[in-house]
Amino acid sequence: MASSSSSTATDFEHFGQKVYSTVSQNNKDQNVFLSPASIALAMSMCTVGARKETLDQMLHALDAS
């Protein structure tokens, strides 16, 4: 049985790759510098006030649904 921490790490890695891919596609001729950890943390904190469809969408974006 896989530990939940390894599953969380895999989810976080996938989220980081998705964020980087999206940002870099929108800035093809520029260098891209971002922190997936900071983005995930900020989005996670915002989920506290989110409800229903908004919460579902945020969790989906974080690969946590």
Summary of the structure (lengths in Angstrom):
residues: 65
radius of gyration: 13.4
end to end distance: 20.1
largest distance: 43.7
contacts: 136
relative contact order: 0.14
helix: 72%
strand: 0%
